[in-house]
Amino acid sequence: MRRIWRGFLPFLPALLPFLGAQEPARPPGGPDRIRLVTGEELRGTILGETDKIVRIRIRKGMVLGIEKNRALEIIRTTEGAKTGSSPSAPRLLEPRDLHFLVLDRSGKVVGCRRMLVKEETRPDGSFQWLLEEKWYFTGPKGPVKVFRSERVSPLLVPLECFYREVWGKEDRVVRGEVKGEELKIQSLSPSGRREAVLPFLRGTRFPLLMDEVVRQKERTLRREITATVYDPMEDCFRRDTYVTGARRGPVKGPWGKWGTVFVVRRKKDGRFLDEWIDSRGRTLYMEVNGLDLVALACSAQEERRVEAGLPPARPVPPLVQGEHPTLRLPDPGWAFLDGRRAYARCADLEASLEGMALAGMGPETPLEEGARILARNLELKLGPLSEITFRRVRLGWMGACALEGRVGPKGGRRVRALVFPGEGGLEALILQAPARTWKTAVECMDKAAPFSLPLGKRPPAATPPE
């Protein structure tokens, strides 16, 4: 008998399942994980943590320090269990109640906006976050009213969303509710009623929630964030991209000093829209639809007056100035000076932008020749130019010539000019800025358009010809 059992011993592990025996539980394996408020997940080995920072090695030679207020959940792989963030953890958002004036391309006040973030108590005594946004502005079909709200859990997990838009006689409503990994949609519009159940994957966000997370948690970090968002306004899922970390300042706002601001760029319809945020995460300036609609921070009293159909109590400093041509800069830090057809400066960028007619150059003058004559005139005014380049570009539907060069030693000032045909001859738009702020200044110049030049409005950027 003993010999028989010895013969079965090598096969005993394979026979245990058939005999009803259970294999001993194995300790959980795999890397430690940190889930961020943006929906991203870091995997690696947690090396240690303090009250504010947790350090994780994501691969050999790369260790990241993550602020705990950016983490939704910290999961450790230990001998027997994993630990996560406690329900009593600090609040992941701060309440907000902000008010804005809505301006059109000409700088006229055409509406108002209110943005609200607050805690809401649930029947069981726990709380959830409520995010709301209200817009009122004048559109081509009459006044447009937009209301949107979102409810999310304390750990910023989406729960519900609501969107309503009233435009003339059209009324459209979209309501969504998250149930597990599904999103139940109900929409009502002039075209009819629609109900649908869509998959809602982990890490998906609502747009107001994602915007607020970027403002409050990610604005100071130099990074590009891409997240999946369900937007009830468009009734679809999309991938939103944010670029954070750019700083400007100190900036002088329309009604006083804004100090140092953080610039968050949001990609929409293939272009980036800028939003200026203060050190406390509050929005000061926001591009809504390019430069056709911008929101400018104001007081609650000003917002209520505009919503009631009254003009603002104090005049809004115009963001567009000058006679002809007028120049629109998406930057409240730019100040326009008198005495030139178009002359503006931005103190915090130490930059200037000047528009002028090139004397003695008729419409038949070749653009390259006009740019070279302009370069010689700039050398007489500014000093020797180095690293000079000339290239043909397209400004709207007409040709132009771009001139770029550097004044002084490396790290000094840079110059960029666009030479294009005007009413009576060639005209030029000249930008000057220090090398350290050059990239931002060029973005301002390209985004300043459309230039209301004598031949009409132009698209925002000068692009190389096809």
Backbone torsions as a table, in degrees:
resi	resn	phi	psi	omega
1	MET	NA	-42.9	-179.7
2	ARG	-60.5	-38.6	178.6
3	ARG	-65.4	-36.3	179.3
4	ILE	-63.3	-46.3	178.9
5	TRP	-61.9	-40.2	178.1
6	ARG	-61.3	-34.3	178.1
7	GLY	-68.5	-28.1	-179.8
8	PHE	-85.7	-17.6	-174.1
9	LEU	-55.7	-43.4	180.0
10	PRO	-62.2	-25.3	-177.2
11	PHE	-97.5	0.5	-174.2
12	LEU	-62.7	-44.4	179.4
13	PRO	-57.9	-37.3	179.8
14	ALA	-72.0	-25.2	-178.9
15	LEU	-87.7	-14.1	-175.4
16	LEU	-57.7	-44.2	179.5
17	PRO	-59.8	-35.6	-179.4
18	PHE	-74.8	-22.0	179.2
19	LEU	-89.6	1.6	178.6
20	GLY	87.5	3.5	179.4
21	ALA	-82.7	152.4	-179.4
22	GLN	-108.5	141.4	177.7
23	GLU	-73.0	138.7	179.8
24	PRO	-55.3	140.6	-179.3
25	ALA	-64.5	136.5	178.0
26	ARG	-94.3	145.4	176.8
27	PRO	-65.8	143.3	-179.1
28	PRO	-58.9	140.5	179.7
29	GLY	-114.2	-166.7	179.3
30	GLY	92.3	169.2	-176.1
31	PRO	-78.3	163.3	169.2
32	ASP	-69.9	156.4	-177.0
33	ARG	-136.1	143.8	173.9
34	ILE	-128.3	117.7	176.6
35	ARG	-93.0	125.0	-178.3
36	LEU	-91.2	163.2	-178.5
37	VAL	-66.1	-20.2	178.6
38	THR	-81.5	-4.4	-178.6
39	GLY	98.7	-10.2	178.8
40	GLU	-74.6	159.1	179.6
41	GLU	-133.4	127.0	177.3
42	LEU	-100.4	134.8	179.9
43	ARG	-120.9	136.4	179.7
44	GLY	170.2	-145.2	-180.0
45	THR	-121.0	120.9	178.0
46	ILE	-75.0	121.8	-176.2
47	LEU	-92.1	-23.5	-179.5
48	GLY	166.2	170.3	-179.8
49	GLU	-155.1	156.0	173.7
50	THR	-119.4	-167.8	179.1
51	ASP	-66.0	-24.9	-174.6
52	LYS	-117.5	-25.5	-171.3
53	ILE	-125.4	141.6	170.0
54	VAL	-122.8	132.2	-177.2
55	ARG	-104.2	130.5	-178.5
56	ILE	-134.1	134.1	175.9
57	ARG	-95.5	114.6	-176.1
58	ILE	-92.1	-21.0	169.7
59	ARG	-164.3	172.1	-174.9
60	LYS	-59.3	125.6	178.2
61	GLY	84.2	1.1	179.4
62	MET	-128.9	111.7	178.8
63	VAL	-120.1	130.2	179.6
64	LEU	-110.9	141.1	171.3
65	GLY	-104.8	116.0	-175.2
66	ILE	-109.1	129.5	174.6
67	GLU	-67.7	135.2	-175.5
68	LYS	-65.0	-26.7	179.5
69	ASN	-74.0	-5.1	173.7
70	ARG	-96.3	-4.3	-174.9
71	ALA	-103.4	127.0	172.7
72	LEU	-78.5	-38.8	-173.4
73	GLU	-152.0	136.6	176.3
74	ILE	-117.2	113.6	-174.8
75	ILE	-113.8	119.0	178.8
76	ARG	-102.3	140.7	173.2
77	THR	-95.1	106.5	-176.4
78	THR	-117.4	-169.3	-176.7
79	GLU	-62.4	-34.8	-173.7
80	GLY	-135.9	-16.8	-173.4
81	ALA	-154.6	172.5	175.5
82	LYS	-123.8	148.8	-176.9
83	THR	-116.6	144.9	179.4
84	GLY	-126.1	-178.7	179.9
85	SER	-69.7	144.6	-177.0
86	SER	-82.0	148.9	176.5
87	PRO	-60.1	-21.0	-179.4
88	SER	-90.1	14.7	-179.7
89	ALA	-63.4	160.0	179.0
90	PRO	-57.9	152.9	-179.8
91	ARG	-60.4	134.4	-177.0
92	LEU	-83.8	-16.0	176.3
93	LEU	-127.5	162.6	173.4
94	GLU	-112.2	140.9	179.1
95	PRO	-60.0	148.7	-179.5
96	ARG	-139.8	145.8	170.5
97	ASP	-148.3	92.1	-171.9
98	LEU	-116.0	150.3	-176.2
99	HIS	-129.7	146.8	-174.1
100	PHE	-143.4	151.2	165.4
101	LEU	-96.7	142.0	177.8
102	VAL	-104.2	124.9	-177.3
103	LEU	-114.2	146.7	175.4
104	ASP	-92.2	-172.3	-175.3
105	ARG	-61.7	-29.7	-178.9
106	SER	-85.0	-2.3	-179.1
107	GLY	90.9	6.4	-179.5
108	LYS	-83.4	140.4	177.3
109	VAL	-74.3	118.2	-177.1
110	VAL	-120.4	5.5	-179.7
111	GLY	172.9	-166.7	-177.4
112	CYS	-148.0	167.2	-178.0
113	ARG	-148.0	144.3	174.0
114	ARG	-131.6	137.9	-178.8
115	MET	-126.0	127.1	-172.7
116	LEU	-131.4	133.9	171.7
117	VAL	-132.5	121.4	-178.1
118	LYS	-151.2	162.2	175.7
119	GLU	-84.3	143.8	-179.4
120	GLU	-129.8	126.8	-178.0
121	THR	-81.5	133.6	179.3
122	ARG	-92.0	164.0	-178.2
123	PRO	-57.6	-29.3	-178.8
124	ASP	-85.4	6.1	177.9
125	GLY	94.1	-15.3	176.8
126	SER	-77.5	177.6	-178.6
127	PHE	-126.3	162.4	173.3
128	GLN	-141.2	163.1	179.5
129	TRP	-92.3	137.2	174.5
130	LEU	-115.7	123.4	176.7
131	LEU	-116.6	128.2	-178.3
132	GLU	-132.1	152.3	176.6
133	GLU	-146.8	130.8	178.6
134	LYS	-124.4	131.9	176.6
135	TRP	-122.6	141.8	171.2
136	TYR	-142.1	120.5	177.3
137	PHE	-155.0	165.8	-177.4
138	THR	-92.2	124.1	178.9
139	GLY	-112.7	178.6	-178.5
140	PRO	-63.5	-25.6	178.1
141	LYS	-97.8	10.3	-177.3
142	GLY	114.6	-170.8	-178.3
143	PRO	-60.7	141.9	177.4
144	VAL	-116.4	127.4	176.9
145	LYS	-118.5	127.7	-180.0
146	VAL	-127.2	129.1	174.9
147	PHE	-129.9	130.9	177.2
148	ARG	-140.5	143.9	180.0
149	SER	-143.7	154.6	177.4
150	GLU	-141.5	144.5	173.1
151	ARG	-120.5	132.5	-178.8
152	VAL	-135.6	158.0	-178.1
153	SER	-74.4	170.2	176.7
154	PRO	-56.0	-29.6	177.8
155	LEU	-92.1	17.8	174.1
156	LEU	64.6	34.0	173.4
157	VAL	-89.3	124.7	-177.4
158	PRO	-60.5	137.0	179.1
159	LEU	-118.0	-52.9	-176.8
160	GLU	-143.2	153.9	172.3
161	CYS	-142.0	153.0	-178.3
162	PHE	-146.1	139.6	178.9
163	TYR	-142.3	133.8	175.6
164	ARG	-139.6	133.7	-180.0
165	GLU	-131.7	124.2	178.2
166	VAL	-116.1	116.6	-175.9
167	TRP	-134.9	102.6	-174.8
168	GLY	64.3	-122.6	178.1
169	LYS	-93.2	-1.1	-178.8
170	GLU	-90.1	134.4	-179.8
171	ASP	-132.7	120.8	-177.3
172	ARG	-126.8	133.0	-178.0
173	VAL	-130.9	135.4	175.3
174	VAL	-132.5	128.7	179.9
175	ARG	-128.1	134.3	-179.9
176	GLY	-131.9	145.1	179.0
177	GLU	-138.3	131.1	-178.6
178	VAL	-91.3	125.7	176.1
179	LYS	-126.0	101.6	-177.2
180	GLY	64.9	-119.4	178.9
181	GLU	-106.6	28.3	178.3
182	GLU	-128.6	148.6	177.0
183	LEU	-118.6	116.7	179.8
184	LYS	-93.5	122.3	-174.4
185	ILE	-113.1	134.6	170.2
186	GLN	-129.6	124.9	-179.4
187	SER	-132.0	147.7	180.0
188	LEU	-136.3	124.1	-179.3
189	SER	-146.2	171.7	178.3
190	PRO	-56.9	-22.9	179.6
191	SER	-83.0	-6.9	176.7
192	GLY	131.6	-173.2	-179.0
193	ARG	-102.4	145.3	180.0
194	ARG	-139.6	137.3	173.5
195	GLU	-129.5	140.3	-178.4
196	ALA	-154.2	155.8	173.6
197	VAL	-122.4	118.6	-174.8
198	LEU	-117.0	148.5	174.6
199	PRO	-67.9	136.9	-178.7
200	PHE	-124.5	93.7	-173.7
201	LEU	-73.6	154.2	179.3
202	ARG	-61.0	136.2	-178.1
203	GLY	96.2	-10.7	177.4
204	THR	-71.6	143.5	-176.7
205	ARG	-124.3	165.6	167.1
206	PHE	-93.5	156.4	-172.5
207	PRO	-64.8	-43.5	179.9
208	LEU	-62.9	-40.8	179.3
209	LEU	-63.1	-46.3	-178.5
210	MET	-63.5	-42.5	178.9
211	ASP	-61.1	-43.0	-177.3
212	GLU	-70.1	-36.2	176.1
213	VAL	-61.6	-43.3	179.3
214	VAL	-64.9	-42.4	-179.3
215	ARG	-63.0	-45.8	-171.4
216	GLN	-87.9	-28.6	-171.8
217	LYS	-114.5	-27.5	-169.0
218	GLU	-116.7	-1.5	-170.4
219	ARG	-65.0	-28.3	-173.7
220	THR	-88.0	-10.9	-174.1
221	LEU	-94.8	137.1	178.2
222	ARG	-83.5	97.8	-178.2
223	ARG	-159.8	166.2	173.7
224	GLU	-113.7	124.3	-175.4
225	ILE	-112.8	130.8	175.5
226	THR	-123.1	129.0	-176.3
227	ALA	-138.9	151.0	174.3
228	THR	-87.0	128.1	-174.0
229	VAL	-131.7	137.1	167.9
230	TYR	-98.9	120.5	-178.8
231	ASP	-108.3	112.9	179.4
232	PRO	-66.0	-22.6	178.4
233	MET	-63.4	-42.5	177.7
234	GLU	-94.1	-9.8	-178.8
235	ASP	53.6	52.3	179.3
236	CYS	-162.3	164.9	172.6
237	PHE	-90.3	146.7	177.0
238	ARG	-150.0	167.4	176.8
239	ARG	-105.4	114.8	179.8
240	ASP	-97.4	141.7	179.2
241	THR	-120.4	133.2	177.6
242	TYR	-124.8	140.5	173.7
243	VAL	-118.7	120.1	-173.4
244	THR	-120.6	169.5	171.2
245	GLY	105.2	-15.6	179.4
246	ALA	-71.8	138.0	179.6
247	ARG	-121.2	147.2	176.4
248	ARG	-137.6	145.4	172.3
249	GLY	144.3	175.5	-1.5
250	PRO	-69.9	137.4	-175.7
251	VAL	-103.9	138.7	174.2
252	LYS	-96.4	113.2	-179.7
253	GLY	-80.2	178.4	-177.5
254	PRO	-60.1	-35.2	-176.7
255	TRP	-119.2	20.8	-179.8
256	GLY	151.6	-176.2	-176.5
257	LYS	-80.3	134.3	176.2
258	TRP	-97.4	-14.8	-176.8
259	GLY	72.8	-154.9	177.7
260	THR	-77.1	132.6	-178.9
261	VAL	-120.7	154.3	174.4
262	PHE	-103.6	136.6	-178.7
263	VAL	-106.5	119.4	174.3
264	VAL	-108.2	129.2	-179.4
265	ARG	-109.0	125.9	-178.5
266	ARG	-111.3	129.9	-178.3
267	LYS	-87.1	126.4	179.7
268	LYS	-144.6	127.2	178.6
269	ASP	54.3	38.9	176.5
270	GLY	81.1	3.3	179.1
271	ARG	-132.3	159.0	-179.3
272	PHE	-98.8	134.2	175.9
273	LEU	-108.1	132.0	-176.6
274	ASP	-89.3	144.5	172.1
275	GLU	-134.1	130.0	-178.5
276	TRP	-102.1	128.9	-172.9
277	ILE	-127.8	137.8	179.6
278	ASP	-81.6	-177.5	-175.0
279	SER	-67.7	-16.1	179.2
280	ARG	-98.7	6.9	177.3
281	GLY	84.6	17.2	-179.6
282	ARG	-98.2	136.9	-178.3
283	THR	-74.5	134.2	177.8
284	LEU	-108.8	-37.5	-175.6
285	TYR	-147.8	136.7	-174.4
286	MET	-147.7	129.9	175.3
287	GLU	-91.2	121.4	-173.1
288	VAL	-94.8	-50.1	-179.4
289	ASN	-133.8	74.5	-171.1
290	GLY	60.0	-134.4	175.6
291	LEU	-101.4	4.7	176.4
292	ASP	-67.7	-34.9	176.3
293	LEU	-137.0	124.2	174.5
294	VAL	-129.2	149.0	178.6
295	ALA	-110.3	131.3	-176.7
296	LEU	-122.0	127.5	-176.5
297	ALA	-59.4	139.9	178.8
298	CYS	-147.6	-174.6	178.8
299	SER	-86.0	165.2	178.1
300	ALA	-64.0	-35.9	179.5
301	GLN	-63.9	-41.7	178.7
302	GLU	-63.5	-42.7	-179.5
303	GLU	-63.1	-41.2	179.7
304	ARG	-66.5	-36.1	178.7
305	ARG	-64.0	-45.5	-178.7
306	VAL	-66.2	-39.4	179.1
307	GLU	-64.0	-30.5	178.4
308	ALA	-82.9	1.5	178.5
309	GLY	89.0	11.6	-179.7
310	LEU	-99.3	153.7	176.7
311	PRO	-72.3	159.2	177.2
312	PRO	-57.9	148.5	-178.0
313	ALA	-67.0	-29.7	177.8
314	ARG	-126.0	147.4	-176.8
315	PRO	-64.3	142.0	178.0
316	VAL	-86.4	122.1	177.0
317	PRO	-57.2	122.7	-174.6
318	PRO	-66.4	142.1	175.0
319	LEU	-90.7	-4.7	177.5
320	VAL	-124.5	127.3	-179.1
321	GLN	-140.3	170.8	178.2
322	GLY	100.7	159.3	178.8
323	GLU	-85.1	-98.4	-179.9
324	HIS	-132.3	120.1	4.7
325	PRO	-85.9	147.5	173.1
326	THR	-86.1	153.1	-177.4
327	LEU	-130.7	126.9	-176.0
328	ARG	-107.8	117.7	177.0
329	LEU	-111.7	131.1	-179.1
330	PRO	-82.4	50.6	-171.9
331	ASP	-152.9	104.8	-179.4
332	PRO	-62.2	-12.9	178.7
333	GLY	-74.5	-15.1	179.9
334	TRP	-79.4	135.8	177.9
335	ALA	-119.2	131.8	-178.6
336	PHE	-91.0	137.8	-178.0
337	LEU	-107.5	153.2	-178.4
338	ASP	-83.1	161.8	171.1
339	GLY	98.5	-10.2	178.5
340	ARG	-125.4	160.2	179.1
341	ARG	-63.9	-39.3	174.6
342	ALA	-154.5	108.7	-179.9
343	TYR	-145.2	121.2	-177.1
344	ALA	-139.2	157.0	176.5
345	ARG	-140.2	153.6	177.0
346	CYS	-126.4	112.3	-172.6
347	ALA	-64.4	-43.0	-174.9
348	ASP	-72.4	-19.9	174.2
349	LEU	-95.5	-9.9	-173.8
350	GLU	53.4	41.7	-174.7
351	ALA	-119.0	157.0	175.8
352	SER	-138.5	151.2	-179.1
353	LEU	-134.3	125.7	-173.2
354	GLU	-132.1	133.3	174.3
355	GLY	-112.9	136.0	-176.9
356	MET	-152.6	158.6	171.7
357	ALA	-90.3	138.3	-179.9
358	LEU	-88.3	109.0	-173.7
359	ALA	-63.3	139.2	174.8
360	GLY	77.4	9.4	-179.6
361	MET	-117.3	103.9	-179.3
362	GLY	-77.3	176.1	-178.5
363	PRO	-60.1	-23.4	-177.8
364	GLU	-82.0	-8.0	-179.3
365	THR	-67.2	128.1	177.7
366	PRO	-59.9	142.1	-176.9
367	LEU	-61.7	-41.3	-179.3
368	GLU	-62.3	-39.9	178.7
369	GLU	-65.2	-40.8	177.2
370	GLY	-62.1	-39.0	179.4
371	ALA	-66.9	-37.6	179.9
372	ARG	-70.4	-38.1	175.7
373	ILE	-65.0	-40.1	177.1
374	LEU	-62.0	-39.4	179.5
375	ALA	-61.1	-41.9	178.7
376	ARG	-65.3	-39.1	178.1
377	ASN	-65.7	-38.2	178.1
378	LEU	-65.7	-35.2	177.6
379	GLU	-65.0	-37.1	177.1
380	LEU	-65.6	-32.5	-176.7
381	LYS	-87.2	-40.6	-171.8
382	LEU	-106.4	-22.3	-173.5
383	GLY	114.8	176.1	-177.0
384	PRO	-56.6	139.0	176.1
385	LEU	-104.4	136.2	176.1
386	SER	-122.5	166.5	-179.4
387	GLU	54.7	41.0	-177.6
388	ILE	-76.0	133.6	175.5
389	THR	-132.2	146.7	175.3
390	PHE	-126.8	136.5	176.7
391	ARG	-151.6	145.8	177.4
392	ARG	-77.6	135.8	177.2
393	VAL	-134.2	172.7	177.5
394	ARG	-117.0	124.7	177.8
395	LEU	-110.8	100.3	-173.6
396	GLY	68.4	-124.9	-179.7
397	TRP	-103.6	10.5	179.6
398	MET	-121.0	159.7	179.4
399	GLY	-80.6	156.1	177.0
400	ALA	-150.5	167.1	177.4
401	CYS	-125.5	129.1	-179.3
402	ALA	-101.2	132.0	177.6
403	LEU	-116.3	131.3	176.6
404	GLU	-133.9	145.6	178.9
405	GLY	-165.9	175.7	-178.1
406	ARG	-124.5	139.3	178.6
407	VAL	-107.1	127.5	177.2
408	GLY	81.2	-166.2	-177.2
409	PRO	-71.2	170.5	178.6
410	LYS	-59.9	134.6	-174.8
411	GLY	91.1	3.0	178.7
412	GLY	-84.6	-131.5	-178.9
413	ARG	-103.1	151.6	176.5
414	ARG	-119.0	154.4	-177.2
415	VAL	-129.4	138.4	173.4
416	ARG	-136.6	134.8	-179.9
417	ALA	-135.7	146.2	172.8
418	LEU	-116.1	124.7	178.2
419	VAL	-108.5	127.4	-174.1
420	PHE	-147.8	159.2	-179.9
421	PRO	-74.5	136.4	177.4
422	GLY	-113.7	-160.0	-177.8
423	GLU	-66.0	-50.8	-175.2
424	GLY	-108.1	1.7	-177.7
425	GLY	165.4	-156.6	-178.4
426	LEU	-83.2	144.9	174.8
427	GLU	-127.2	163.7	-176.8
428	ALA	-141.2	148.6	173.7
429	LEU	-122.7	119.5	-169.5
430	ILE	-118.7	125.1	178.0
431	LEU	-113.1	132.9	174.9
432	GLN	-126.2	138.9	178.3
433	ALA	-163.1	153.4	173.9
434	PRO	-62.8	154.6	-178.4
435	ALA	-59.6	-33.5	-175.7
436	ARG	-70.4	-23.8	178.9
437	THR	-113.9	13.8	-172.4
438	TRP	-62.8	-47.0	-175.6
439	LYS	-59.5	-44.9	179.5
440	THR	-65.3	-39.5	-179.9
441	ALA	-64.7	-39.9	178.3
442	VAL	-65.2	-39.7	176.9
443	GLU	-60.7	-40.8	178.0
444	CYS	-62.6	-41.4	-178.4
445	MET	-66.7	-44.8	-179.8
446	ASP	-66.5	-30.8	-177.7
447	LYS	-88.1	-9.2	-176.1
448	ALA	-67.0	-26.9	-176.9
449	ALA	-67.8	170.0	12.0
450	PRO	-73.5	136.4	175.0
451	PHE	-75.9	123.8	178.0
452	SER	-82.2	73.2	-178.5
453	LEU	-83.5	169.6	-177.7
454	PRO	-55.1	-30.3	-178.4
455	LEU	-86.1	2.5	177.4
456	GLY	115.3	-175.3	-175.5
457	LYS	-73.9	149.4	-178.3
458	ARG	-124.9	151.9	174.1
459	PRO	-63.3	166.4	-169.3
460	PRO	-68.8	-25.3	-172.5
461	ALA	-130.4	150.4	171.9
462	ALA	-88.5	125.1	-174.2
463	THR	-120.7	150.0	177.3
464	PRO	-61.0	144.4	179.5
465	PRO	-67.7	150.5	179.1
466	GLU	-72.7	NA	NA
